[in-house]
């Protein structure tokens, strides 16, 4: 058997620790660096773009190695976390100076994508949720927490689709399951969604469970929360006292939107680049605090269905709209409030520093200001908020008395506690100050005594304080005046008993001062920690107030109106409604507003009109108005009367599901089926061009069958846009269906979109006109028109171009494969789902095919 290579005691220690954390990069502390070895080093060097070296370079098998400075490690760790990896931080648990043999080392924390407390991709307005999942029979229990804020929630879900939807809704990057768990959804999460699956072996009874489980009675919910807290306890290895009691929720307490709907409606990210810009959140986010930004995103992802809760939010917004100057003062005060939720978490974790406490003090100093402003409105709606926004003068006073205005980042370096806070500390500081004054005075007197003007008193950590005299002046010293300490090339260094005595006083004062400051800071932190629950309640109030002022600001600026909402009506009555994001991009003066009216008897609007005319925008517009109304915000319209919807289903735009290998048409059918299966009488369904992903007759048959299936089914309201004009005759047969179309006119042979919704069906499709707008070749358009005329007249005769009976470019008998391909692609090509650049590239491809003829 080959012998195992021998390792040094240090490498033996490293390998033993690494074995306990095989799925994490091990940051192993060596002096002023965190070192990584073997595969960790090779992989980290690539990801972090740092130099890869090796240990024992002259050995037969040198050990790959790389490292990062401990003071800069935070940024390197963040980069690894953002890339989806885990990092185990291994610290020296003993002072190497006073330890014989190997220094004891332990992993003090495991940082993971779901437990990272820093900003998520640099955005403080994003939550970072860690999810725990368990399965019993066909039911799932799901819990999640943001360790940076302490917010914790738990729910029960009936199937795998609901699990996937909920995990994507909270945008979790990491899901914890029990070590032996093998159910299918785990593989889906890993392979399709790229979410990290972490396995927890056993459950730990952390003291915080008493708080977390306080309001949770269901055993299955308790089990999944134990799993969640066990993983946190195992990885974080410190107090979890800031974790809040879990809130039990049901998915049917909120307006349901599956992953497809949230994506299609671009609620928090745009479809094109998955960034916030271009989304509804981007438009309406006028929050002043990170807490408010996170709260707004949570509300947008889970709109309300309780009429009373919606009305309460509307009252808050109307109050701030009615008090302009008070609202401006609130916004200004909120701009000085820091992230209280994450400050509480840092206090609990022991990560807080002096600057964090100063931020806390300055935030709390805004409380009296905010309370005074809300009281000045005279509106009773704020009474509950005022009761919860209790001032904390004792915390403000403590920090003000104890912490200097501009403290250092590190809490171990001293200079963090104010003079006058602690008598013993003041004594040490006096000793240091006077001792250094004495040193300066001694230097001056020794110069005068010896006549050597270049004599100086210096200090280093090896020899302490010393008197230094240049070699040239040493002969001028009286014999026996000083004790020789060290010889340098150009100077001699001396000491005296008196100097050593002062040195001991000064150094002892410096060392004891730094130690005492650290102890005092920990005491202050612990005193503040006692107010954690009160601070978390305050953070909740301030974050909600921030969202209300954001709603009021956007409503006033964009002229949004308060909608009339009711759970008792099924009537939609929107006057001059607008798509908020499109209006923002185009400009209010260019955007064409539209009415949308559906009474109790009208459940389906069949929308026809040319591509690019605005059908999809009209449909999305309704959904966004509904969502804004049900989060409590005003809506972009002159007048709006709406029912309260329980679900929104969408099928808008073409998109392949690359992860699961589903084609555009398969995605279309899956999204459509979600509505057919789960819609209720209070749902909103938006179907755009159903059936276009397959052959014409198949698509038309499917589209008509879907309309007939939903008509009279009592499944809410549906907007159905189509280019199948044959379907418009259904209005004569189906009583709950009404035709509308997007207006367009021809002027001098050119198509002009009116972007105005009109009653009745469109008179024709204008497909060739849209192709012309895209810049397709004239010869192609001429031939397409001839083919269209023949199809419409059912003409069977061969196509000719002139009296000479020459075959046309696209003669039915002579058309080559390239030309047939172009005709097919023109028929299926969707302009509204392609950018101008994509259209130009496609036209160029067609031109290249024609040149090959």
Secondary structure, 3 states (H helix, E strand, C coil): CCCCCCCCHHHHHHHHHHHHCCCEEEEEEECCEEEEEHHHHHHHHHHHCCCCEEECCCCCCCEEEEEEEHHHHHHHHHHHHHCCCEEEEEEECCCCCCCCCCCCEEEEEEECCCCCCCCECCECCCCCEEEEEEEECCEEEEEEEECCCCCEEEEEECCHHHHHHHHHHCCCCEEEEECCCCCHHHHHHHHHCCCEEEEECCCCCCCCHHHHCCCCCCHHHHHHHHHHHHHHHHHHCCCCCCCCCCEECCHHHECEECHHHHHHHCCCCCCCCCCCCCCHHHHHCCCCCHHHHHHHHHHHHCCECCHHHHHHHHHHHHHHHHCHHHHHHHHHHHCCCCCHHHHHHHHHHCCCCHHHHHHHHHHHCCHHHHHHHHHHHCCHHHHHHHHHCCCCHHHHHHHHHHECCCCCCCCCCCCCECCCCCHHHHHHHHHHHHHHHHHHHHHHHHHHHHCCCCCEEEEECCCEEEEEEEHHHHCCCCCCCCEEEEECCCEEEEECHHHHHHHHHHHHHHHHHHHHHHHHHHHHHHHHHCCHHHHHHHHHHHHHHHHHHHHHHHHHHHCCECCEEECCCCCEEEEEECCHHHHHHHCCCCCCCEEEEECCCCCEEEEECCCCCCHHHHHHHHHHHHHHHHCCCCECCCEEEEECCCEEEEECCCCCECCCCECHHHHHHHHHHHHHHHCCCCEEEEEECCCCCCCHHHHHHHHHHHHHHHCCCCCCEEEEECCCHHHHHHHHCCCCEEEEEEEEEEECCEEEEEEEEEECCCCCCCHHHHHHHCCCCHHHHHHHHHHHHHHHHCCCCCCECCCCCCECCCCCCCCCHHHHHHHHHHHHCCHHHCCHHHHHHHHHHHHHHHHCC
